[in-house]
Amino acid sequence: MRVLVVEDEPKVAEFIQKGLQEQSHEVDVAYDGFIGQRMATSNTYDVIVMDVNLPQVNGLELCRRLRAERITVPVLMLTAFGTTDDKVSGFDAGADDYLVKPFEFRELLARLKALYKRGHDRQQQGDILRVGDLQINLDEKSVHRAGKKIDLTAKEFALLEYFIRNRNKVVSRVDIAEKVWEVSFDTGTNVIDVYVSLLRKKIDRDFDKKLLHTVVGMGYILREE
């Protein structure tokens, strides 16, 4: 696994680099967002680890820039803040996972392996997924329904992809939290419900046939009839 670490704190960067190298992984380090962007766009990586608070270009903006350039490498965000709003901001910027400082190396390693596997599995699958007249292009990160283009945020796209891969199956909020966000949200948060509601409006509101349904007390289902 080849990893790019974008972290301005030398001790943290060294801690991550040393730990990954001891696991036989290849690691490059950038100490600010500008250099991180240059390295991410000129080299091929399996996973990128980046801090939110970076000099030159912060992690959120850096992630947005990479996604705008269609760089789809999985991104793990590091931050000292762990509120739901902070997580949502990271996911909206295009991050795939979120880890709060301080953290144990074994948790970081587990997260990176999961992101690597997900990215590798995606490369092995077809780049087009369809349910009825709805289709998403995994390479272009585009969504169309009945020929109409639908604009989604990065996290809405990931959520829709998860629903499509589990079409005709009820998925719980716990399933979504673990598989899409890959984090455990605090009890009582409604961030998943909010995202499902936003996604439903975009893919169903202008169409007679509704695809995304709520199963009371159980979760949600994307139904292909």
Disulfide bonds with the S-S distance in Angstrom:
none
